[in-house]
């Protein structure tokens, strides 16, 4: 019997998940959640880790994920993408965890390596993100540069300024008001970039979450 549980929140909403895969949706994973899941009477066969807790609770440890992967009596397939899932998958891909999406590839390739690249804060009730993850900023600025919205030098200035902020403070509104950004990006270009980020910027975390749900083999 197949039973899939996905830990998600800010990266993708429950209604979208329900339309993509027959899974149980739980809030962003924190330390102890997978151990508790494995102890439930009904065996779990698939675990998807999309979002996890950073400031809100203790982070899920690699060892806890390994305990799920190492269960021999009832094998569990563990997938990771987008946020905490991508971070842990990059660490545990050689142990059997399945990494999915561009954020995972960024960690696996070494393009990024810090926890704060995916860390955000979110409203505990609605699970709505309260800031912008650094990986999303990187992907969005790359798209803006490729589309001619902002110059390569302007894009680098935005990324450097964003990285210099404590992760709960990373919002596009704050970043685009920083003096170093306004000095590097001209008025018309800044306005165009603001419009692009508000309406057309890719959402790397969400795209990767969708890919994870489509990759689950629940047949």
N, C-alpha and C positions, 0 to 999 in steps of 0.2 A: 504494500500500500504506500502511495506517495503522499508525503506531507511536507509542504514547503513553507518556511517562515522567512519573511523579509523585514529587516530593520531599516526603516526609512522615515523621513520627515521633511526637513527643509528642501532637499534636492528634488523631490517628486511627491505629489499629493496622493492620498489614498484612493481617490476616485480614478485617477489615471492608472494607478497600479491595478485596480480591479478590472479595468478594461484590457489589460495586457496579459495577465497571468492569474491563475487560480491559486493565490497564495494568502497566507495569514500575514497581516501587516502589524508590526509592532513599532513602538517609538524608537528613536535613535539609540543604538546599543550602548550600554555602559558595562563596566566591569561586573562580572557575575551573571549577566543575563544569559549568556550561552550555556554556562554550567547549569543554571536553573532550567533552561529549555531542554537540555539533554536528560535532566532528571524527571521530566514529565512522563506520565504513564504511556501516552501515545508517542511512538518513536517519530522523530523528525528525519527526513531523508535529504532535504535540501535546505541550506541556510544561505540567504543573501544578505550581505552587509553593505548597505549604501551609506547611511548616516550613522554617526556616533557622537557621543558626548565628549566635550573637552572641558570647558569651565563648569558646566552644569553637574558633572559627576566624574568619577574616575574613568579614565579611558580603558577600553577593552584591551587586554594584553595579548601579545602573540601567543603566549603559552595557553591561554584559554581557547583560542582558535585551534591550536594544535591538538588540544584534547578532543575536539570534535572530529578533526581529520584522522586522528589515530584510533578512533573507535573501530574495533575489528568485528564485534558481534553484529553491530548495526551501522554499516558504513554511512557516512554523511558527506555529501558534496557541499563544499563551501565556496561561494562566489563573492567577489568584492569589486566595487566600482565607486566612482564619483568622489567620495570623501574618505571617511575612516576606512571604508571597504577597500578603496584603492591603495591607501597607505599600508594596510595590513597585507593585502595581496602581494604587493611588491616585495614585502619582507618574507612572505611564505610561499611564493610561487614554486620554489623548488621542493616544498613539502607537500604540494598537492592542491593548494588553494588556487582557484581559477580567477585570474584578474581580467577585468573587462573594461575597455574604453580608453579614451585619450588621457585621462588623468592618471590611470594606472600606468600607461606607457610612459608618461612624463616621469613618474617615480622610478620605474624599472630602468629607464635609460639614464637616469641621473640628471635629467634636465632640471628637476627639483628634488629636494631631499629633506626639507624641514616640515615638521608637523603643522606649522602655521600656514602653510600653503593651502590647506583645505579647511582649516579651523574657522568656525563662525560662531556667533551667538544666535539664539533663536528664542521666540516667544514660547514658553512651555505649554501654553494652552492651544494655540493655533499651529504651532511648529513653524511659523513663518520666520524666514531668515531676517535678522536685524542688521546684517552687514553683508559685504560682498567677499566671497572667498578669493584668495590670491590667484588660484588656478583659473578661475573664471575671468579674472581681470587679464591675465596673460593671454588667454585664448581670444578674448574680446578685442584687446589692443592689437594682437596679431592680425585679426580680421579687419580692423579699422585701417591698419597700415597697408594691408594687401588691397583694400578697396579704395585707397587714395583719400581716405577721410582725414588722416593725420600723417605727418611725415615720419620716417623712421626715427629721426632724432626726437621728435615730439613724443612718439610712442615710448621710447626708452625713458624719457623724463617722467612720463606718467607711471611707468612700471617702477622706477626707482623711488618715486615719491610714495607710491602705494606700499611698497615693501617696507619703507621706513616707518609706517604707521603700525601701532599695536593692532592686532587683528580685529578686535571688536569695533575699532574706529574706521575700518575700511569701508567707506561708502563712496559711490561715485561723486556725490555732491561735495563731500569734504575733500576728496582727492583733487577734483578739478578746481577747487578754490585755493589750493596751496600755492604760495608765492613761486616756488620753483617750477610748478606746472604752468602757471600763467606767464612766466618769463619765457618758457621754452615753446609754448603753443600760442600762436597769435589769436586775436579776437575772433575772426571769422572761422578759423580752424577749430578753435575751442568750442564755439557754438555748434559747429557741425559734429564734432566729436561728442558733445553732450547729447545731441539729438540721436546720434547713432547708438550710444550706450543705453539710452532710454527706450528705444524702439526696435533696434535691429541687431543688437549684440547677441552672439550665440551664448547659450547657457550650457557650458561643458558638463557640469555636474548632472543636470537633468538629462541631457542626451545620453550620457553614460549609464544613468539609471535605467532608462528605457532599453538600452542595449542589453543590460544585465537581465532584465525581465524577459526579454525575447530569447536570451541564451539558455535560460532554465529549461532543461529537458524533463518535463513532467509527465511524459507519456508512460 
